[in-house]
């Protein structure tokens, strides 16, 4: 005979707030499968809004503490953590006939200028998110300088076409599409703006993506036709800006930030790449400047998603076809990338919740 009932557990968990959404887990429908066995053994499931939640352990411990405090009769408390990624189109304004219906969230990775390691960051963010259990896709939207085939070791790979739809390639748990899969490696893409925009629309409408939690667009540098086409064609969950610390890069970042704001695209935050080089004695050499990206983010009201240090192996991973985070799981750059990936997932969940609340 149970001496604890389900109502007591619900009452206890109603005191636990989601740190980001500022509402309790019961109101947010994040508690499922409450079980009480042998009178005082309690178990339940917490459904997070992303498998990449950086606050997972904090939420789990808060649930345990709440049950211990409100239901002292519970001698055993088992908390199962799972996730269901929220969608940026769980809102009334989304068109049900929109393209990419199988995609919950679309994230643009952008930069103000070239040479800041944007594609390297996009590739490693995608792999990092996939490692958490999320379903991830990556589109190489840089038509003039596609790099995804090289970075994933798929230079000569060609996708299948079924019923006039392109089937994405898949590697390291990430679904992939790039213009580099459709043309010869040495062929130059000589297209004016309208042709480039048309090609991007084909990538959006004629690629048969499986169900995805996150689809990442690796954009070309700058603020041109491709960026505008994507922002006006599909509902972006948000944009991530990649920069290096030096002033010349940050001057162009301002333009990218301004463009996304004018297009009403949420800015999920800024990543500072090539932040420093760690010397053999443990000191840091700030080759491109000191904390320029972090300062820029603060001044412009952006979330700062982290600093990624310089490591030769990052470049080697891009050239060899194995993303850096897979071969160097315990390195400082990988830890920074993983943290940034979790923070991006967190910002997407917060943005989705805020938009849902505004429309409710």
N, C-alpha and C positions, 0 to 999 in steps of 0.2 A: 504493500500500500504506500503510495507516494505521499510524503509529507510536504512536498513542494508542488505548486501548480504553475502552469504556463504563464498565467497572469502576473505572478511575482517576478518571473524572469523578464517579461516584457516591461514591467514597471521599472526594473533595475536598469535595463538597457536604454530606456527612454531618457536616462540621465547622461548618457554618453553622446557628446556632440562630435560630429565630423569637423575636424580642425579647419577645413577649408570652407565648407558649405555653411557652417555655423548653425546647423540644425541637428536634432538628435537622430540617431540611427533608425529608430522605429518610425518616426515621421517620414524619413527618407526611403522607407521600405528596404533597408539594407540588412534586415534580420530575417532569416529563413530557417526552417527545419529545426525548431526547438524540440528537444527530447529530454525527458526526465526518466531515468531508469534506476531500479533498485532503491527507489525512495528518495535518494539525494544525490544522484549522479546526473549532472546537467551537461548537455552539449547543444550547440547551435552553430549556424553558419552566418558569417558576415560577408555580404556581397559588395565588394568595392567597385568603384566606377572605372577602374583600370587595373590590369595586372602589374603595371609599372608604378603603382602607388608608393611614393617614398615614405609615407606615414603608416604603412601596413602594421609594423610591429607596435607602434605607439597606439593605434586603434585597438589592436588585439589585447594589449595589456590593460587599456582603459576598460574594456569589456569585462575582463577577468576581475579587475578591482571593483567594478560596479556590482557585479553579482556577489562577490565576497562580502561587500559592505551591506547590501540590501537583503541578501538571502544567506545569512550565516549558516543555515542548515546544509547548504550545498558543500559536500565534502570533496567532490571532483568536478572540475569545470574544463570542458574541452571546447575550444573555439576553432572552427574550420574556416579558413580564409579562402574565398574564391572571388571571381570578378565578372562583371558584365559591363563592357565598355559602353558608355553613353554615346549618343549620336548627336551631331550638330544639327541634324534634321529631325530631331524629336520636337520640332517647333511647328506652330501652325503656318508659318510663312513659307515653308518649303514646298516646292512643287513636286507632287508625287510622280510626275513624268520626267523629272530631272535626270540628266545623265548620271552615271556612276551610282545607281540605286543600291548596289551591294556594298557601298563604302560608307562607313559610319562617320568618319572624320577625315578631312583633307587638309594637309599641312603643307604650306609653301616654305621652302628653305631658300633664302635669298641673300644677296650681298649687293652693296653699292658699287663695288668694282671687282675685277678679276684678280686672281692671285692670292686670295685670302684663305684658300682651302675649303671653300664652300661645299664642293662635291665630296671631298674626303669626309667632312663632317656629316653631310647628308647620308652617305653610305653607312658610316659607323653608327649614326643614330638609328637608322632603319634596322640594322642587325641587332643593336642593343635592345630595341623595343621587342623585336622578334624573340630574343632570348628570354624575355619575361613571360612569354606565352601569348603575346598579342599577335593578331593576324595582320601582317604588314605588307604593303606594296610600295614600290619606288618607281617613279617615272623620271627619266632623264629628259627634262624639257629644254636642255641646252642643245638646240638643233645644230648649231654651228661648231660646237666643240664637245660632242658626247664622250663621256668618260666612264659611264657605268659598265659597258662591256669589258673594258680593261680592268676595272677595279673588282669585278666579280669573276675574272678569268673566263669570260665568255666572248672573246673577240670574234670567233668564227661561227658563233651559234646563230641559228635562225629560228624564229618562232613559227609554229604551225598556224594555218588559217583554216578555220572551220566555219562554214556557212557565212562567209564574208567577214567573220570576226577574228581578230588576232588573239591567239592564246599566249598570255605572258609566259616568259621563261621563269624558272624558280631556282634559287640557290640560297643556301644558308638560311632557309626559312623565310625568304623574302621573294614576293612576286615582282618581276622586273619587266620594264619596257623602255626601249631607247631607239632613237632613229638609227643608232649604230648597229642595231640588229637587222635593219632593213636595207641598208646600203653597204657598198664595199668600204672597207676600212680607209682606203686612200682617196675616196671620192669626196670632193668638196661640195658642201651644201651651199649653193649660190641662190638664195631666195630673198626676195624683197618681203617687207612686212606682211602683206596680205597672204602670201604663200606660206609663210611661217605660221601665221595664225590659223590657217586652214589645216596645216599638218597637226597642230596642237589639238584642234577640235576633233580630228580623226582619232588621235590618241585617247581622247575623252569618250567619244561615242562608239568607237569600233574596236575596242579592246575588251575581251571577255574576262573581266576580273572576277575571281572567286570572292566570297564574302571577306571583307577587310574591316579591321578596327581602325587602322590608320593607313592612308595613302599619302606618301610624301612626294611632293613635286620638287625636284632639284632644278631650280630656275637658272637661266643664264644670268650673268651679272648685269647690273644696271636697272633701268626703268623703262623698258621698251615695249614693243607690241605684244610679245609673248606673255609678259607679266600682266599686262592689261587684259588680254584675251582671257587668260585663266581666271582672273579676279571677276570678270564680267560674265563668264560662262557657267561657272560652278560655285556652289556655296562653300567658300573656304572657311574651315574652322579657325584658322589663324595663320600668321606668318612668323617664322623664326629668322632673325637677321644674324648673319655671320660676319665678323670683322676681325681685323688685327688691331693692335693698340695704337699704331702710328696715326698721326694727324691726317695724312693724305687719304687713308682708308676711311677714317671717321667722317671726313668732309662729304664723301659720297654716300655714307650710310644715312646721313640726314635726308638726302633725296629719296632713298628707298623708304625710310620711315614716313616721310611726307606723302609719297605715292600711295602706300597702303592705307594711310589714314583717310586720304581723299576718296579712296575706293571703298571705304567702310569695311576694311578687312581687320579683324582683331589682331593685335600684335602680341604674340605669346611671350616674346622676350628676345634677348640678345646674347649670343655666345661670342666670347673673345677667344680666337684661335691664335696659335703661335705666341702665347702670352710671355713665355720665358724659356730659357734653356738652363737645365740644372747641371751645374759643374760637378766634377768628380768629388770636390770637397763638400758638396751639399748646398753651396750657395747658388743663388739664382742670377743669371745674366738676362736682363730685360732688353733683348736685342732690338725690339721694335717699339720700345717705350714702356712706360710703367702704368698699368691699370687704366689705359685710355678708354677701353670698352666699358669697363665698370663705371667709370665716371660719366661717360656718355649716356649709359642706360639710366643712371640716377637723374641726370639733368633732364632727360626727355621722358621721364615717367615710364620706363620700360622695366620689366622684370629682368634681372641679370641672371642668366642661366648657367654661368660658370666660365672658368678660364681653362683652356686646354694648352698644356705646355708643348714645346717643340720636342720631337723625338724622331731620329732618323728612321726608325722602324715604322713610323706612321706612313712615311713616303714609300718605303719598301713594300709595305702591305698593299698600298694602292697599285703599285706596279706589278706585284706578283699575283694579284687576283684573290688574295685572302684578306678581308678587312682586318684592320689592326686589332680591334677588340676581341677577336677570336683567338689570336695567337699570343696576346699579352694581357690576360685577364686581370692580373694583379698590378699592372703598371699605373703610374699617376695619370697619363692621358686617358686610359680606359676608365679609370674611376671617375674622371671628370666628364667623360662622354656619357657614361651610365647615369651619372647624377643629372646631367642635362636632359637626357631622354626621359627620366622619371619626372623631372620638373615640367617638361613640355606636356607629358600626359596629364599631369596634375593641372596645368593651366587650361588644357582643353576641357577637362571635367568641370572646372570652375566656370569657364566661359559658357559651356552648355547649360549648367545649372542656372546661371544668372539670366540667360536668354529665356529659359523655360519659365522662370519666376516672373519675368517681365510680361510674358504673354499669358500668364495664368489668371 
